[in-house]
Amino acid sequence: MIFNIKEFEKKLIDKELNRKELANRIGIAPNTLSMKIDGNSDFKIKETIAIARELGLNDTEFMMLFFNKKLSLNESHEEESAAREAM
C-alpha cells in the first residue's frame, strides 16, 4: 500500500482534525496510527474504511489516499483483463 501523506494531512485539515483525534475516533492508539502512516505497519481493511468515513472520502479520494493512484473505469477494466489473461 502506498499511503499519500500529503493528501491525508490535507483531509485532516479540511475536517479540522489532528492525528490523535482521528486515531481515537477509529479506535486505535495515536502511535499506532503514526506507525501505519509512516509505513512501519500495515493498515487493516476496517481501519481504512473507518478513516474514509471519518474524512468523508469518496471512492476516488480513497484510492488516492491509500494507493496514491487515481483509477478511471477504463484502467480498472484493463487491469481486470490483464489479471484474467495472466491466469
DSSP file (Angstrom, degrees, kcal/mol; ACC not computed):
  #  RESIDUE AA STRUCTURE BP1 BP2  ACC     N-H-->O    O-->H-N    N-H-->O    O-->H-N    TCO  KAPPA ALPHA  PHI   PSI    X-CA   Y-CA   Z-CA
    1    1 A M              0   0    0      0, 0.0     2,-0.8     0, 0.0    66,-0.2   0.000 360.0 360.0 360.0 132.3    0.0    0.0    0.0
    2    2 A I        -     0   0    0     64,-0.5     2,-0.4     2,-0.0    66,-0.1  -0.893 360.0-154.3-106.7 105.3    1.3    3.4   -1.0
    3    3 A F        -     0   0    0     -2,-0.8     2,-1.1    64,-0.2    63,-0.2  -0.657   8.3-141.8 -87.0 131.0    0.0    5.9    1.5
    4    4 A N     >  -     0   0    0     61,-3.0     4,-2.1    -2,-0.4     5,-0.1  -0.753  20.5-179.7 -93.4  92.9   -0.3    9.5    0.3
    5    5 A I  H  > S+     0   0    0     -2,-1.1     4,-2.8     1,-0.2     5,-0.2   0.883  78.2  54.7 -64.1 -40.7    0.7   11.5    3.4
    6    6 A K  H  > S+     0   0    0      1,-0.2     4,-2.1     2,-0.2    -1,-0.2   0.931 111.1  44.7 -60.3 -45.7    0.2   15.0    1.8
    7    7 A E  H  > S+     0   0    0      2,-0.2     4,-2.3     1,-0.2    -1,-0.2   0.890 112.6  53.1 -64.7 -39.2   -3.4   14.1    0.8
    8    8 A F  H  X S+     0   0    0     -4,-2.1     4,-2.3     2,-0.2    -2,-0.2   0.942 109.6  46.8 -60.5 -49.6   -4.0   12.7    4.3
    9    9 A E  H  X S+     0   0    0     -4,-2.8     4,-2.1     1,-0.2    -1,-0.2   0.881 111.2  52.9 -62.7 -38.1   -2.8   15.8    6.1
   10   10 A K  H  X S+     0   0    0     -4,-2.1     4,-2.4    -5,-0.2    -1,-0.2   0.918 109.5  48.3 -62.2 -44.0   -4.9   18.0    3.7
   11   11 A K  H  X S+     0   0    0     -4,-2.3     4,-1.9     2,-0.2    -2,-0.2   0.878 108.8  53.9 -65.9 -37.8   -8.0   15.9    4.6
   12   12 A L  H  <>S+     0   0    0     -4,-2.3     5,-2.8     2,-0.2     4,-0.4   0.932 110.2  47.0 -60.4 -44.9   -7.3   16.2    8.3
   13   13 A I  H ><5S+     0   0    0     -4,-2.1     3,-1.3     1,-0.2    -2,-0.2   0.920 109.2  54.2 -62.7 -44.0   -7.1   20.0    8.0
   14   14 A D  H 3<5S+     0   0    0     -4,-2.4    -1,-0.2     1,-0.3    -2,-0.2   0.865 114.5  40.9 -57.5 -36.5  -10.3   20.1    6.0
   15   15 A K  T 3<5S-     0   0    0     -4,-1.9    -1,-0.3    -5,-0.1    -2,-0.2   0.389 111.6-121.6 -92.9   2.9  -12.1   18.1    8.7
   16   16 A E  T < 5 +     0   0    0     -3,-1.3     2,-0.3    -4,-0.4    -3,-0.2   0.912  68.8 131.3  55.3  46.7  -10.4   20.2   11.5
   17   17 A L      < -     0   0    0     -5,-2.8     2,-0.3    -6,-0.1    -1,-0.2  -0.835  46.0-149.3-120.5 159.6   -8.9   17.0   13.0
   18   18 A N     >  -     0   0    0     -2,-0.3     4,-2.3    -3,-0.1     5,-0.2  -0.770  38.0 -98.5-117.7 173.9   -5.4   16.0   14.1
   19   19 A R  H  > S+     0   0    0     -2,-0.3     4,-2.9     1,-0.2     5,-0.2   0.886 121.5  53.1 -60.0 -40.6   -3.9   12.5   14.1
   20   20 A K  H  > S+     0   0    0      1,-0.2     4,-2.3     2,-0.2    -1,-0.2   0.928 110.2  47.0 -62.8 -45.4   -4.6   11.9   17.7
   21   21 A E  H  > S+     0   0    0      2,-0.2     4,-2.2     1,-0.2    -1,-0.2   0.911 113.4  48.5 -63.1 -42.7   -8.3   12.8   17.3
   22   22 A L  H  X S+     0   0    0     -4,-2.3     4,-2.0     2,-0.2    -2,-0.2   0.933 109.8  52.1 -63.2 -45.4   -8.6   10.6   14.2
   23   23 A A  H  X>S+     0   0    0     -4,-2.9     5,-2.5     1,-0.2     4,-0.8   0.926 110.7  48.1 -56.6 -46.2   -6.9    7.7   16.0
   24   24 A N  H ><5S+     0   0    0     -4,-2.3     3,-0.6     1,-0.2    -1,-0.2   0.894 110.0  52.6 -61.8 -40.0   -9.3    7.9   18.9
   25   25 A R  H 3<5S+     0   0    0     -4,-2.2    -1,-0.2     1,-0.2    -2,-0.2   0.833 113.3  42.7 -66.3 -32.8  -12.3    8.1   16.5
   26   26 A I  H 3<5S-     0   0    0     -4,-2.0    -1,-0.2     2,-0.2    -2,-0.2   0.453 117.6-110.5 -96.4   0.6  -11.3    4.9   14.6
   27   27 A G  T <<5S+     0   0    0     -4,-0.8     2,-0.3    -3,-0.6    -3,-0.2   0.782  76.8 110.6  83.6  28.3  -10.3    3.0   17.8
   28   28 A I  S   <S-     0   0    0     -5,-2.5    -1,-0.3    -6,-0.2    -2,-0.2  -0.908  72.5 -94.1-128.6 162.3   -6.6    2.8   17.6
   29   29 A A    >>  -     0   0    0     -2,-0.3     4,-2.1     1,-0.1     3,-0.5  -0.441  32.9-121.8 -71.1 144.9   -3.7    4.3   19.6
   30   30 A P  H 3> S+     0   0    0      0, 0.0     4,-2.2     0, 0.0     5,-0.1   0.871 114.0  52.6 -55.5 -38.8   -2.3    7.5   18.1
   31   31 A N  H 3> S+     0   0    0      2,-0.2     4,-2.1     1,-0.2     5,-0.1   0.839 107.0  53.5 -68.9 -29.5    1.2    6.0   18.0
   32   32 A T  H <> S+     0   0    0     -3,-0.5     4,-2.0     2,-0.2    -1,-0.2   0.920 108.3  49.5 -67.4 -43.3   -0.3    3.0   16.1
   33   33 A L  H  X S+     0   0    0     -4,-2.1     4,-2.6     1,-0.2    -2,-0.2   0.924 110.5  50.6 -60.3 -44.0   -1.8    5.4   13.5
   34   34 A S  H  X S+     0   0    0     -4,-2.2     4,-2.5     1,-0.2     6,-0.2   0.899 108.4  51.9 -61.6 -41.1    1.6    7.2   13.1
   35   35 A M  H  <>S+     0   0    0     -4,-2.1     5,-2.6     1,-0.2     6,-0.9   0.898 111.8  46.9 -61.7 -39.8    3.4    3.9   12.6
   36   36 A K  H ><5S+     0   0    0     -4,-2.0     3,-1.1     4,-0.2    -2,-0.2   0.911 112.3  48.9 -69.3 -43.2    0.9    2.9    9.9
   37   37 A I  H 3<5S+     0   0    0     -4,-2.6    -2,-0.2     1,-0.2    -1,-0.2   0.894 110.7  51.5 -62.3 -40.1    1.1    6.4    8.2
   38   38 A D  T 3<5S-     0   0    0     -4,-2.5    -1,-0.2    -5,-0.2    -2,-0.2   0.490 118.3-112.7 -78.0  -2.5    4.9    6.2    8.2
   39   39 A G  T < 5S+     0   0    0     -3,-1.1    -3,-0.2     2,-0.3    -2,-0.1   0.601  86.2 117.6  84.5  11.0    4.8    2.7    6.6
   40   40 A N  S   <S+     0   0    0     -5,-2.6     2,-0.3    -6,-0.2    -4,-0.2   0.546  82.9  20.4 -86.7  -7.3    6.1    0.8    9.6
   41   41 A S  S    S-     0   0    0     -6,-0.9    -2,-0.3    -5,-0.2     2,-0.2  -0.978  85.1-110.1-155.3 152.2    2.9   -1.2    9.9
   42   42 A D        -     0   0    0     -2,-0.3     2,-0.2    -3,-0.1    -6,-0.1  -0.607  28.6-117.2 -89.5 147.6    0.1   -2.0    7.6
   43   43 A F        -     0   0    0     -2,-0.2     2,-0.2    -7,-0.2    -1,-0.1  -0.572  25.7-128.3 -74.5 142.7   -3.5   -0.7    7.8
   44   44 A K    >>  -     0   0    0     -2,-0.2     4,-2.0     1,-0.1     3,-0.6  -0.624  24.1-114.4 -83.1 153.5   -6.2   -3.2    8.4
   45   45 A I  H 3> S+     0   0    0      1,-0.3     4,-2.3    -2,-0.2     5,-0.2   0.912 117.6  53.7 -56.1 -44.0   -9.1   -3.0    6.0
   46   46 A K  H 3> S+     0   0    0      1,-0.2     4,-2.1     2,-0.2    -1,-0.3   0.828 107.3  52.7 -63.5 -29.4  -11.5   -1.9    8.7
   47   47 A E  H <> S+     0   0    0     -3,-0.6     4,-2.6     2,-0.2    -1,-0.2   0.899 108.0  49.4 -71.1 -40.9   -9.1    0.9    9.6
   48   48 A T  H  X S+     0   0    0     -4,-2.0     4,-2.4     2,-0.2    -2,-0.2   0.902 112.7  48.1 -64.7 -38.9   -9.0    2.2    6.0
   49   49 A I  H  X S+     0   0    0     -4,-2.3     4,-2.3     2,-0.2    -2,-0.2   0.913 111.8  49.4 -66.4 -42.5  -12.8    2.1    5.9
   50   50 A A  H  X S+     0   0    0     -4,-2.1     4,-2.6     2,-0.2    -2,-0.2   0.904 111.8  48.4 -63.6 -41.6  -13.1    3.9    9.2
   51   51 A I  H  X S+     0   0    0     -4,-2.6     4,-2.5     2,-0.2    -1,-0.2   0.923 109.9  52.5 -63.9 -43.9  -10.6    6.6    8.1
   52   52 A A  H  X>S+     0   0    0     -4,-2.4     5,-2.6     1,-0.2     4,-0.7   0.902 111.9  46.3 -59.3 -41.5  -12.5    7.0    4.8
   53   53 A R  H ><5S+     0   0    0     -4,-2.3     3,-0.7     3,-0.2    -2,-0.2   0.937 112.9  48.3 -66.5 -46.6  -15.8    7.5    6.8
   54   54 A E  H 3<5S+     0   0    0     -4,-2.6    -2,-0.2     1,-0.2    -1,-0.2   0.856 117.8  41.4 -63.4 -35.1  -14.2   10.0    9.3
   55   55 A L  H 3<5S-     0   0    0     -4,-2.5    -1,-0.2    -5,-0.2    -2,-0.2   0.495 108.5-123.8 -92.4  -3.5  -12.6   12.0    6.5
   56   56 A G  T <<5 +     0   0    0     -4,-0.7     2,-0.2    -3,-0.7    -3,-0.2   0.882  45.6 177.5  66.2  39.5  -15.7   11.8    4.2
   57   57 A L      < -     0   0    0     -5,-2.6    -1,-0.2    -6,-0.2     2,-0.1  -0.514  21.5-146.1 -79.9 140.4  -13.7   10.3    1.3
   58   58 A N     >  -     0   0    0     -2,-0.2     4,-2.5     1,-0.0     5,-0.2  -0.407  41.2 -89.2 -88.0 179.2  -15.4    9.2   -1.9
   59   59 A D  H  > S+     0   0    0      1,-0.2     4,-2.3     2,-0.2     5,-0.2   0.893 127.4  47.9 -59.4 -42.8  -14.1    6.2   -3.9
   60   60 A T  H  > S+     0   0    0      1,-0.2     4,-2.5     2,-0.2    -1,-0.2   0.924 112.5  48.4 -65.8 -44.2  -11.5    8.2   -5.9
   61   61 A E  H  > S+     0   0    0      2,-0.2     4,-2.3     1,-0.2    -1,-0.2   0.885 109.5  54.3 -63.0 -38.0  -10.2   10.0   -2.8
   62   62 A F  H  X S+     0   0    0     -4,-2.5     4,-2.8     2,-0.2     5,-0.4   0.942 110.1  46.0 -59.4 -48.7   -9.9    6.7   -1.0
   63   63 A M  H  X S+     0   0    0     -4,-2.3     4,-2.2     1,-0.2     6,-1.2   0.907 113.4  49.2 -62.4 -41.7   -7.8    5.3   -3.8
   64   64 A M  H  < S+     0   0    0     -4,-2.5     4,-0.5     4,-0.3    -1,-0.2   0.854 115.0  45.0 -67.9 -33.2   -5.6    8.4   -4.0
   65   65 A L  H  < S+     0   0    0     -4,-2.3   -61,-3.0    -5,-0.2    -2,-0.2   0.949 125.5  27.0 -74.9 -49.8   -5.1    8.3   -0.2
   66   66 A F  H  < S+     0   0    0     -4,-2.8   -64,-0.5   -63,-0.2    -3,-0.2   0.702 138.3  23.4 -91.5 -19.7   -4.3    4.7    0.3
   67   67 A F  S  < S-     0   0    0     -4,-2.2    -3,-0.2    -5,-0.4   -64,-0.2   0.377  90.9-131.9-125.5   1.3   -2.9    3.7   -3.0
   68   68 A N  S    S+     0   0    0     -4,-0.5     2,-0.3    -5,-0.4    -4,-0.3   0.846  72.4 109.8  50.0  39.3   -1.7    7.0   -4.3
   69   69 A K        -     0   0    0     -6,-1.2     2,-0.6    -9,-0.2    -2,-0.2  -0.998  61.0-146.3-147.3 138.3   -3.4    6.3   -7.6
   70   70 A K        -     0   0    0     -2,-0.3     2,-0.5    -6,-0.1   -10,-0.1  -0.926  22.7-159.0-104.6 117.4   -6.5    7.6   -9.4
   71   71 A L        -     0   0    0     -2,-0.6     2,-0.2   -11,-0.1    -8,-0.1  -0.812   3.2-157.3 -99.2 132.7   -8.2    4.8  -11.4
   72   72 A S     >  -     0   0    0     -2,-0.5     4,-2.2     1,-0.1     5,-0.2  -0.588  35.7-105.7 -93.2 168.0  -10.5    5.5  -14.2
   73   73 A L  H  > S+     0   0    0      1,-0.2     4,-2.1    -2,-0.2     5,-0.2   0.900 122.1  53.1 -60.2 -39.5  -13.1    3.0  -15.3
   74   74 A N  H  > S+     0   0    0      1,-0.2     4,-2.4     2,-0.2    -1,-0.2   0.912 108.1  49.9 -63.3 -42.3  -11.0    2.1  -18.3
   75   75 A E  H  > S+     0   0    0      1,-0.2     4,-2.7     2,-0.2    -1,-0.2   0.920 110.0  49.6 -62.1 -43.9   -7.9    1.5  -16.2
   76   76 A S  H  X S+     0   0    0     -4,-2.2     4,-2.0     1,-0.2    -1,-0.2   0.889 112.4  47.8 -66.1 -37.1   -9.8   -0.8  -13.8
   77   77 A H  H  X S+     0   0    0     -4,-2.1     4,-2.4     2,-0.2    -1,-0.2   0.889 111.7  50.6 -68.4 -38.4  -11.2   -2.8  -16.7
   78   78 A E  H  X S+     0   0    0     -4,-2.4     4,-2.4     2,-0.2    -2,-0.2   0.911 110.8  48.7 -64.2 -41.9   -7.8   -3.1  -18.3
   79   79 A E  H  X S+     0   0    0     -4,-2.7     4,-2.2     2,-0.2    -2,-0.2   0.892 110.9  50.9 -65.6 -39.4   -6.3   -4.3  -15.1
   80   80 A E  H  X S+     0   0    0     -4,-2.0     4,-2.2     2,-0.2    -2,-0.2   0.931 111.3  48.1 -61.3 -46.3   -9.1   -6.9  -14.7
   81   81 A S  H  X S+     0   0    0     -4,-2.4     4,-2.4     1,-0.2    -2,-0.2   0.909 111.3  49.9 -61.5 -43.9   -8.5   -8.1  -18.2
   82   82 A A  H  X S+     0   0    0     -4,-2.4     4,-1.6     1,-0.2    -1,-0.2   0.891 110.0  51.1 -63.4 -39.4   -4.7   -8.4  -17.7
   83   83 A A  H  X S+     0   0    0     -4,-2.2     4,-0.7     2,-0.2    -1,-0.2   0.903 110.5  48.8 -65.1 -41.0   -5.3  -10.3  -14.4
   84   84 A R  H >< S+     0   0    0     -4,-2.2     3,-0.9     1,-0.2    -2,-0.2   0.909 110.2  51.2 -65.5 -41.0   -7.6  -12.8  -16.2
   85   85 A E  H 3< S+     0   0    0     -4,-2.4    -1,-0.2     1,-0.2    -2,-0.2   0.831 104.6  57.8 -65.0 -31.1   -5.1  -13.3  -19.0
   86   86 A A  H 3<        0   0    0     -4,-1.6    -1,-0.2     1,-0.3    -2,-0.2   0.701 360.0 360.0 -72.2 -18.8   -2.3  -14.0  -16.5
   87   87 A M    <<        0   0    0     -3,-0.9    -1,-0.3    -4,-0.7    -2,-0.2   0.484 360.0 360.0 -76.9 360.0   -4.3  -16.9  -15.0
